[in-house]
Amino acid sequence: MLMHQLPERFVSWQRIVLAVLACAATTLLATPLLDYLALANIVMLFLLTVLLVAVSLGRSAAVLAAVLSVLLFDFFFVPPRFSLAVHDYQYLVTFAVMLATALITGQLAAGLQQKAREARIREQRTQALYEVARQLAGALALAQVSEIARQFVRYQLDAEALILLLEGQQQTVDEKSATPALRIETHLAYMAQESGKPVRSAELAGSGYASLYLPLPASMRIRGVLALAFPADAADLPAENLALLEALASLIAIAVERLHYVEVAQATQLDMLSERLRSSILSALSHDLRTPLTALVGLADSLFLIKPALPPAALETAQALHEQAERLASLVGNLLDMARLNAGKVTLRREWQPLEEVIGASIKLLGGALGAHPVRVALPADLPLLEFDAVLLERVFCNLLENAAKYSPDGSDIEITAQQLGDFIEVCVCDHGQGFPACGRDDLFDMFVRGQGAAGKPGTGLGLAICRAIVEAHGGQISAGNRPAGGACLRFTLPRGLPPVLEEESA
């Protein structure tokens, strides 16, 4: 990195001494030349001295040299010599012109020198920012970003820096960057992040606490805060240094946002690979288990056909074996369906058909599972035909009805209603159970997630996940909620579409 600023080669008193010595040296050099040079040429020597002093030592030294040159020229060279008195008053014009020329020349030279110095500083800082941007572009962790920023601030401004990532009421600090010389006022950091503007506290300067907090504005949002602590003997922060720090904050914000999205992409890719592996395992297990389970159900049924009939105790055992085998077959079927839906290999066989038919088929299929729960269906008379896959939608109704029966008290009703909402038909399956929790309802539609009170009840947490996959494949949405009077209510939508026009048969 480059130096944080051009060092002053001389302090104030040194510049004054050097300006006096330069004028004295010019006087000593010009004295032997008095017999050979006209006074106008000697004036040029003093003007040259003022110019050199202005270029080398700055404005104040140039002004001193200009005044001192006039006095020395008058004292040592203008008759009467060794006196400030002037016999020829025309020399007063010479003094005035000489002083004005020296002052103007000195001011111009010093101004050009200052501009050149500022240009070099800007060039060095631009180069330093370019180097920081190059290093931040290759940073692979927040610790590297913090270390790069800390070195830049320390080298350019002789200060300490720390990156804070504030999330809600939590703050993340790179432990390697924490030093005893830098402590944080958290409320000032939150003020900077919330307002998006720098926050300064002059009272904290030199106390070991960060006195300047700069937000890290990225393209999406403010990613955090850059906290800076300056030494106790540091002067007020100039505007150009603040601009430099704001440019650094922008570069840090871009790097932090890039690292965030890299982490998100890696986590997403890992989730995709995990989900793919899990779906493959589920699919393989489901295929391998389906055949022996079917055989097991058949063998359990065959026990009822044996002649002579088995004793009642044996028949009861056979019935229990049959029920458990069917339940296990249903679970395996759910696993296989979930694997197929996640793999995207299910082709919908859409047909225009009435919704009440698939509802009736689902109720009939569940049979005894709904024996203790009367199902009330209330569909509007003008409900149009809908285009859907009847087999898959039947699975949706079966899972929703089975869930309602499982989590509601015996004897309570299960209600199925439908209504038109714009371009969609909303279907509701409601019960009179304990309902869903106030938070985390969306998680219920993830695989292997079960609701509260599920302990002791059969199931694997796949029913609602299958429902969501099927409904979304049809272009709808599904959500969970509670009824005002109590009980859970699951709603899903299906596109209404444009049903075909049925022509009446002629008589």
Residue, then its C-alpha position, 0 to 999 in steps of 0.5 A: m500500500l501507499m503512504h497515507q499522506l505526503p509527510e511535511r518535510f519541515v515544521s513551521w519554525q524550520r520553514i521560517v529559518l530556511a526562508v531567512l537563510a535563503c534571503a541571507a544567502t542571496t544577499l551574500l551572493a549578490t554583494p560581490l556582484l554589485d559592481y558588475l550587475a545593475l540593481a534591476n538584475i539584482v532584483m531578479l535574483f531576489l525574485l528567483t529566491v522568493l520563487l524557490v522558497a514558495v515552491s519548496l517551503g509553501r505560502s507563508a515562507a514565500v510571503l516572509a521571503a518576499v518582505l525580507s527580500v525588499l528590506l535586504f535589497d533596500f538596506f544592502f544595495v539601494p543608496p545610501r547603503f546600510s540604511l533603510a532611507v531612500h534618497d531617490y523616491q523612484y526606488l519606492v516604486t521599485f520596492a512596491v513592484m518588487l514586493a507585489t511581484a514577489l508576493i504574486t509569484g510566491q502565491l502562484a508557485a505555492g498554489l501550484q505546489q499545493k495542487a500538485r501535492e493534492a493531485r499526488i495524494r489523490e493519485q495515491r489514494t485512488q491507487a490504494l482504493y484500487e488495490v483494496a478493491r482487488q484484494l476484496a474481490g478475492a476475499l473468501a471469508l468475512a475475516q479476510v474482508s475485515e483484515i484488509a479493511r483494518q490494514f487499509v485504515r491503519y496505513q492510510l489514516d493511522a486509525e483502527a477499524l472494525i466491521l459490524l454485521l447487525e441483524g435485528q438485535q444481534q451483532t456479528v463481529d470478527e473476533k480477530s479484528a477486535t482489539p483493546a484499542l477499539r471498543i464499540e458503542t452499539h447504539l451508535a452503530y444501530m443509528a448508522q445502520e438504520s439511518g444509512k448515514p455516518v454517525r460521529s461522536a466527538e466526545l468518544a474521540g481518543s477514548g478507546y471507543a469508535s467515534l465514527y460509524l459508517p454504514l455499508p450500503a450494498s445494492m440490496r440493503i445496508r449490510g452492516v457498519l464500519a466502526l473507526a477509532f482515531p488516536a487521541d492526538a488526531a486532528d479533526l477528520p478532513a472532508e477528503n478523508l471522510a470521502l475516502l472512508e465512504a468509498l472504502a465502506s462501499l467496497i466492503a459492502i459489495a464484498v460482504e454482499r458477495l460473500h452472503y450470496v455465495e453462502v446462500a448459493q452453496a447452502t441452496q446447492l447443498d439442500m438440492l443435493s440432499e433433497r435429491l439424495r433423499s428422494s432417490i433413497l425414498s423412491a428405491l425403498s418404496h419400490d422395494l417395499r411395495t411388493p412384499l407389503t402387497a403380498l403381506v396384505g394378501l396373506a393376511d386376507s387369506l387367513f380369513l378363507i381357511k376352512p375350517a375357520l381359525p379360532p377367534a383369537a387367531l382371526e383377531t390377530a389376522q385382522a390386526l396384521h391386515e390393518q398394520a400391513e395396509r397402514l404400512a402400505s399407505l405410508v410407503g405409497n406416500l413416500l413413493d408419491m413424494a419422491r415422484l413429485n419432488a423429482g418432477k416426473v409426474t404427468l398430470r392427466r387433466e380432465w374437465q370434471p365436477l369437483e363433487e365427484v372427486i370429493g365423493a370418491s375420497i369420502k368413500l375411499l376412506g370409509g371406516a377412517l371417517g366413521a366417527h366424523p360426519v362429513r358435510v359438503a357445501l358446494p355452490a350450485d353454480l360451481p363450474l367444471l374444473e380441469f384437474d387430475a382426479v387421481l392426484l386430487e383425490r389423494v389431496f382430499c384423502n390426506l386432508l380428511e384423514n388429518a382432520a379426523k386424526y386431530s379432531p374429537d370423535g363425533s365432530d363434523i368435518e366440513i368441505t366448502a368451496q367458493q369462487l375467488g376471481d380466477f380461482i376456486e378456493v376449497c376449504v376442509c375445516d374441522h373442530g379440533q384444537g387448530f394450528p399454532a399461531c406461528g410456523r404454519d408454513d413449516l407444516f407443509d415441509m416433509f416429515v414435519r408434524g403438527q402439535g399433538a401428533a405424539g402417539k398418532p400414526g403418520t410420517g408428516l408427508g400428507l401435507a407435503i404431498c398435498r402442497a406438491i399436487v396443488e402447486a402442480h395444478g397451479g394453485q396454492i395451499s395454506a393453513g389457518n384456524r376458524p374463528a369459532g375454533g378448529a383448523c382449516l386448510r384452504f387450497t385453490l385451483p385455477r378456474g380456467l375456461p370449461p368447454v361448452l356442452e351442447e344440448e342434444s337435439a330431441 
